[in-house]
Amino acid sequence: MCCLVGPQKGSPGRSQWILNRFTHHQRNHKTRAMKKVEAIIKPFKLEEVKDALGEIGIEGMTVTEVKGFGRQKGHTEIYRGSEYTVDFLPKIKLELVLPDNRVEAALAAIIKAAKTGKIGDGKVFVTTVDEAIRIRTEEKGDQAV
């Protein structure tokens, strides 16, 4: 076990000691950077996006039916002669956790497949994932995804 107590705060070797501890942790825990990609798309684009991701070797994802609105603020419909406003429009939310080196290709595939050029095409969000664990095998990091 290595020493957890290093040079005192403000001492000349403190910064290097912290850097060494961080890289030691990185090596010993085999952590690799991962990102979570969340895409909100139109429902009829789901198959196209799934196929586009499959073509670049990405198959695992979570799909959720969601409702929401953005700048378009919903729309008006007529039902049995009465006009009413639909505030929350049906959308699909895709969630993928990927190693950093796969994110750009996934984003390009999602955007290309989901784009119609019309309002309400959706959004894509990318966040950092600190840890992933496969419950069955207890694998960690990008090996778990």
N, C-alpha and C positions, 0 to 999 in steps of 0.2 A: 504494500500500500504506500502511496506516495504522500509526501508531506502536504498538508492543507494550509499550514501557516507559512506565510512568506514574509518578505521584507515589510517593515512598517510603512504605513501611509506616508507619502512624501519622500521616502528614501529613493536614491538613484536607481536601484534595480527593480523597483516596484512594478513599473509598466511592463517590462519584459517578463517578469514573473507571472503577471496576470495573463499576458498573451500566451505564454507557455502552458499555463493551466488550461486555458480555453482550447488550444490546439490538442493538448493531451486528451481532454474530454471528447473532442471531435473524433480523434483517432480511435479511442477506446470504445466509443459508443456507436461508431459507424453511422453517424447521422448524415443525411444528405438533405439538401434543401428541397422542400416540396411546396406546391401551391394548390390551392383549392380554386377551381374555376366554376363560377355559378353563371349560368346563362338563362335569361328570361326570353322566351321566343314565342312566336305564334304557334298554336297547336298544329296546324296543318304542315308545319315545317319540321316536325319531330323526326319523321322517317328520313328526310333528306339529311338532316344534321347527323343522325345516328349512322347513316351510311357513309357520310363524309369522314366521320371520326373512325369508323371501321376501316376505311381505306388506308388510313395512316397508322393503323395498328392499335387504336384506342377502343376498347370494347366495354370496359367497366364504367358504369355511370348510374346515378340515381335520378329518376324522373318523377316529378311531382306535378299534379294538376293544381294550379294556383289561380287566383283572380287578383287583378290590380289595374291601376291606370297610371299613366304618366302625363305628359303634356297634352295628350289628346282629350283628357278628362272624360273618357267614356263617349257614348253617342246616344242619339235618340232613336227609339223604335216605335212603331205603331202596332198595337195588339188589340184586336177586336174593336177597331175604331178609336181607341184611346192612345194618346201619345204618352210615352214615359221615357225616362232617362235611365240608361244602363251605365252606372258609374264604374263598376268593376267588371273588366273584360276578362274572359278566360285566357289564360296563358299557360305555358309549360315551363317549369324550372328544371334545368339540368344541373347536376352537381358532379364534378369530377375532381379527384385528387391525383395529381401527377408530379413526377420528378420535374425539377426546374427545366431540364433540357428538352422536355416534351411540350411545354406550355405554349410556346410561340406557334408551333405547328397546329396545335389544338385550337388556338384562338383563330388562326387563319381559316381553318376548316369550318368552324362554327359560323363565323361571320359570312363567309362565302355562301354557305348552304342556307342560312337563315334570312339573308337579305332579300327583301322585295323592293326596296327603294321607297316604300310608303311609310307613313307615320305608324308607330306602334310595332316596328320590327323587333324591338326589345333592347336589352342591355346585357353586357357581360362584365362580371366583377371577378377580380383576381386577388386572393388574399394568401398570406403565408400560413402554412400549417407547421406547427411545432413538432407534432408527433402523430404517428398512426400506428395502430396495433391491430393485428389480425387476431381475433379472439380464439379461434380454433387452435392455432399453432403458436401463438404469442410472438410471432415475427413482428419486428418493429421497423419503423422508417419506410423508405420507398419499397422495401421487400414485402411490406404488408398490403400495399395497394395494387 
